[in-house]
C-alpha cells in the first residue's frame, strides 16, 4: 500500500515523463535477481569497506530507475545518498571539485530529501554533546562546562578527520565556534564552503581559518572528511551515483581524456581503501563501456571494469564490478503498466472503474501500440508509454464518467514530446511520411 502522498509523487512524475524520486520498489520489475547481492554489498560498505559498481544498459532499460531504487534501499539501511547527473556544461566529470559540489547539493538521507549536509553536521555536533552527557559527571544545565567538554571531544574526534582532510576539520571547528557565538551568517558561509560552493564571503573564510576554494584534489580529501563525519554521526555510509557518464563521449577529445582519467582516479581510490563507507555507482550505455570513445580509450580503466558479457544474460554475475540490466520486453512493460494502474486506483474515487476500463488486456494493447509507434523498440518505449497511460488514459477515466479509452482514445505521439533517441525511432505510418531529399 502506497501512501496518498507517495502515490501522488509517483503519478505526477510519470505524467511529466520523468522517473519518480521515491517509492520505486512499488514499480520495480525484473530486479529481484540483484537484491541479495546489492544488500550484501551495502552490508560490506556499512562494515567499513569501499565498493564500486558500474551499471550497464541500453537507453530506456531503466538505469536511472535502478540507481534511485538502489538509493532507496541504501537509505533504509541508514546510508546517506547523492545522485549526480554528469553533463558537459553543468557537471563535467573531469572537474571533481564540481562533482563534489553537486554531491553536497544533492546529499540526501531518509528524513531529508536534498541538501542534507547541515542536518548531518548539526546531528554530529548534537551526538558529541550527548556523548559528553552520557559519560556523567556534569550538570546538563552547566552550558559553559558542557561546551568546554564538547569542544574537547570534538578535537579528539576530529583528529581522525584531520589526518585525512585537515582543511575540512578546520572548517568544522570554525562552524562550531560560529554557532556557539550565534554568528549565523558566518556559520552559513562556512557550511557553504564545506559544501564546495564558490564565492563564499571572505569574512566567513577568515572566521573558519581557511583560504581559497576546493580544488580537484581537495575534493578527494573533503569526501574523506564527510565519510568520517557520517560514520561518527551514526550513518552506515554514503552511496554516490554518477548517472549518464556516457555523455563524456560527446565532448572534445582532450576533455574526454581528462574525464576518463578522473574516473580512473576515483575507481582506484575506492579500490585502494581510501574511502571507507563509500559505495560509488556509475551508469552508462554499452557503447560507453565498449566503444572507442568510452572507457576503451583508457586501457587501465577498461581493464578495471572489464566483464565478459558474451554468455547468456541469465548467467550474469551480479557480484561483478559491472552488471548488465535486462532489456525491456512487452511483458515487462505491461507488468509495470499494471502496477502503475493499481497505484493510481488505490486512492481514486472510482478504483473499480479504473481497473475495469484499464484492465490487463488494455494495458497490454497500449504497450504494444506505443512500442509500434516507436519502431518496435521496446527498450525506448517505457517513458512515453507510462506518460500516455497516466496523462492520456488514467486521468481521463478518473475524471470523466463517460470516457471509454477503447472507444474515445486514439494513440498519437507528437514529435515535440519525444527526446532525440525516441524521435529517431518513430515509425512512419504512411509512405508519404518518409521524406526524400530530391
Secondary structure, 3 states (H helix, E strand, C coil): CCCHHHHHHHHHHHHHCCCCCCCHHHCCCCCHHHHHHHHHHHHHHHCCCCEEEEEECCCCCCHHHHHHHHHHHHHHCCEEEEEEECCCCCCCCCCHHHHHHHHHHCCEECCECCCCHHHHHHHHHHHHHHHHHHCCCCCCCCHHHHHHHHHHHHHHHHHHHHHHCHHHHHHHHHHHHHHHHCCHHHHHHHHHHHCCCCCCCHHHHHHHCCCCCCCHHHHHHHHHHHHHHHHHCCCCEEEEEEECHHHHHHCCHHHHHHHHHHHHHHHHHHHHCCCCCEEEEEEECHHHHHCCCCHHHCHHHHHHHCCCCCCCHHHCCCCCCEEECCCCCHHHHHHHHHHHHHHHHHCCCCHHHHHHHCCHHHHHHHHHHHHHHCCCCHHHCHHHHHHHHHHHHHHHHHHCCCCCHHHHCCCCCCHHHCCHHHHHCCCCCCHHHCCCCC
